[in-house]
Structure formats: structure tokens, C-alpha cells
Amino acid sequence: MRWTAAIEELERGLLQRDVAARALLLAALAGEHVLLLGPPGTAKSELARRLQRLLPGAHYFERLLTRFSVPEELFGPLSLKALEDDRYERLTAGYLPSAEVAFLDEVFKANSAILNTLLGLLHERCFDNGQHRVDVPLVCLVGASNEVPQDESLHAFYDRFLLRVPVTPVDDAHFAALLQTALPEGEAHPDAQLSSASLQALRAQAGCVRLGDEVIALLSAARERAKHTQQTVSDRRWRQTATLLQVQAASRDAAEVSVWDAWLLPFLLAADPDQVHGWTDWFLLTVAQAAPLAIDGLERAVTAFEQQLDVERRAPADAQDDSAGKLALARAIAGPSSESELVRITSERAHRRYGALHIRARVAQVAEVQQRLGALQAEVHATAAAVLEQAQAHGWLPPSWRARIEAVHAQRRAQVDALAARLAELHGGFAALPRLAEDRSEFVPTPVSWQD
């Protein structure tokens, strides 16, 4: 994929930031904005700075906002020369209206005067400077916050961030690597840089990408889930979601959006970080086919057969058979400290023997369950192969998600393979039951039963 170098540049030296890096880059390609939700020190500003380095000649603007921040800090000071001519204009050079990439930390703590101006700047890409409305070159604004705003007056501004990505501290498994990994410095590699022309060409290409019936059905299912879980998603957000999926597909040189492009949905539809996990699980179940196997009935069948085989192996000889007495005599002859060949042979003969009809009936019933499991086993392996091939082929799917999908399907395969091995052992176990020396028995056993 042609954007691989840019992804690697964003991720280089960072741990467990594959999701945030990919979401940020896709937002920039589509000209959308990103909100990173998480505690301080989780590489939020570092990702924004790296994005700026990917855009040759791009201006970068960064501010930490508080309730005491004033518009001059973001939009520039008033022009004294303009005031002399009775014009209320700002000197915007070096401030947010002149930046291609901006990072605003604690973005929701700003006052209403700042937020109202930001609302128009993010949505319309323009800035009212005195009597003139000027276009701004903003490619992507990265907002950061520790929490989702609770004030309803901030919801409109919150909704302007199309992608809302939770970021958390590095987990214990990666802590040692965190201590030993140095962050890279310097400019981005030329292969990773994104020219303005390439961005415009990609967006034009995205307009020709089809959504397709499969993706429309998936988005319809997502809408039903949002309704069922009482999560409000505006019509504007649905349209922006479709456009972003088209940009992602175009970046892969695909003519149609894939259901795998929908890995972004948790960060597009969840209004709260706590809802991201539910949407992620929904994607894994729906697209990655990672649902738990419904094999409780087969598990109970195998367990029932194992118990029955154990019973039949341990069953004593028939009452008219004197093998038990012979076994006691053999042990008395051998003594308490040793087991002779005579004891072993006599012990084998002290257990019940079965007719051919009995053994065939048991083996046939096990074979019937083996046939059922064999069909399921083939389906599970085929599904895993197809899903993993598709996941590997999708250049944007985060490696952490791919690893999770691989682990789920490995577990599914292991479950059915383990059951198949147990059934094979049962098949051999029933076939090897002791047989009657003179088989005149016409007894057919009652089939083993279980709750399916």
C-alpha cells in the first residue's frame, strides 16, 4: 500500500499506538479532525507533530487551552494599523488560521468566544477576520482531552471531531520496551511525505469509489445497533462516515469499499470511550466472524461417550464367568510385591467382554458424531483461512486488531481439533473393547444419550 511509509513514520518508536496513528493519518487524508481522549503523557501531541512532518512545508500550531485562554492566543493579536483605519482585524500569521496541522490540548476547557470561532473554522475551513471571510489551509486539527465534555453546550463542537480515539498508557507487557525505546528525531523520510497534490488526487479518486450492497447492509446493521443501544448518530456523521470509508478504500486503490474498511466504525460512532469496546466486539463478530463456537452439545456428547467407555472398560465379568476368582488366585500366587504375567493376563480376562453387535453399535454412534464434528471442523478451518487472508491483505487494519483476530480463530480451531482428537480416541477405544471368545450375543446396547 502506498501509504505504508507514512503509517510507519507515525508509529516509529511508539508503543501500542497503531490504532491512533492509522486513524490520524486517515483523517488527514480525508481532511477531517481527530479527538484523542486519554491522560497526559500518552503521545497525543507527539502524533500531531509527526503528522505535520509528513506534510512538506506545513505550518504547525499548538496550544494548551484553559478557561482563561483568550482569542488572541489562538487567532492572533489585533492589528494596530487596521484599528487606525477603523478595521477590526487580526494578524494571523503564525497562529491557528495559518496552520495546516494544529494541536489543541484540553480543547473543551476554552471559553465560548474561542469555541464558537473554532466551530466555524473546523466545519467551514474559513475564518472571519474583520469584514473579510478568509479560507484557512487547515488539513487536520487534533484535539486532546482527558474526558468527554458533559456540558450540552459543547456537544456541537464535540461532534465536529469525526474520529474520537481513546489512548491509554502502555500496558505492563510493553513497559520494559517503553523504558528502552528512544523517540526518533528529524524530518520524515521522503517516501512518507504527503503532498498537497496527492491529497487532492486521493479525495477526487474517493468520489468514484462505490459503497456496495455489502457495506450498505453493514452500515444499516450498525445503525440498528446504535438505535438499539440508544446511541445517537446524526445524518451528517453517517455521510461523513461513508466518505471516510471511501477515502480509505481509494487509498488502497480499491474500486469498492470493503467491510474490512469498517474497522473505523468504533471511533466514528461511539460517543463515549466506554462505547468503543462494544462497537469493536460488534465488528469482530460481524466482519471477522469471531463469534464463540456453539459446541456445547458436542462437548456433552464427547463427555458422555468418555464416561460410557470408562464404564464398559471397568465393568466386571458376567456372573457365570469365574475370571474374578482366577484373578484372586493369581495375585495370591504372585505375592504382594510383584505382578506376574499371569496376573496381567488374568486381570484382562476378569473384565466384561462384548459381542460384535455391541461394539459395532458404539463405534457407529461415535462415527456419527465424528461426521457432524468433521463438517464443523472443515467449516471452522475454512472460515479462519478466509478471514485471516482478508485481514492480512487489508493495509489499514491495525496489527493489534489483526493479532486479536488471529488469536480468536486459533482458539476456535484448537477447540474443534481437540474435540476431534477425543472422538478419534473414543472410536479406537470402543473398537478395542474385549470381545467374547465365542460370540453368540445378539445384544445391541442402548445408544449413549446426552442433552444436545
HELIX and SHEET records of a PDB file:
HELIX    1   1 THR A    4  GLU A   11  1                                   8    
HELIX    2   2 ASP A   18  ALA A   30  1                                  13    
HELIX    3   3 LYS A   44  LEU A   54  1                                  11    
HELIX    4   4 PRO A   71  PHE A   75  1                                   5    
HELIX    5   5 LEU A   80  GLU A   84  1                                   5    
HELIX    6   6 LEU A   96  SER A   98  5                                   3    
HELIX    7   7 VAL A  107  LYS A  109  5                                   3    
HELIX    8   8 SER A  112  GLU A  124  1                                  13    
HELIX    9   9 GLU A  152  LEU A  154  5                                   3    
HELIX   10  10 HIS A  155  ASP A  159  1                                   5    
HELIX   11  11 ASP A  172  HIS A  174  5                                   3    
HELIX   12  12 PHE A  175  GLN A  180  1                                   6    
HELIX   13  13 PRO A  190  ALA A  192  5                                   3    
HELIX   14  14 SER A  196  ALA A  206  1                                  11    
HELIX   15  15 ASP A  213  HIS A  228  1                                  16    
HELIX   16  16 ASP A  235  SER A  251  1                                  17    
HELIX   17  17 VAL A  259  LEU A  264  5                                   6    
HELIX   18  18 LEU A  265  LEU A  269  1                                   5    
HELIX   19  19 PRO A  273  THR A  286  1                                  14    
HELIX   20  20 ASP A  296  ARG A  314  1                                  19    
HELIX   21  21 SER A  323  ALA A  334  1                                  12    
HELIX   22  22 GLU A  341  ARG A  349  1                                   9    
HELIX   23  23 ALA A  356  ALA A  393  1                                  38    
HELIX   24  24 PRO A  399  ALA A  431  1                                  33    
SHEET    1   A 5 TYR A  60  LEU A  64  0                                        
SHEET    2   A 5 VAL A 101  ASP A 105  1                                        
SHEET    3   A 5 CYS A 140  SER A 145  1                                        
SHEET    4   A 5 VAL A  34  LEU A  37  1                                        
SHEET    5   A 5 LEU A 163  PRO A 166  1                                        
SHEET    1   B 2 CYS A 126  ASN A 129  0                                        
SHEET    2   B 2 HIS A 132  ASP A 135 -1                                        
END                                                                             
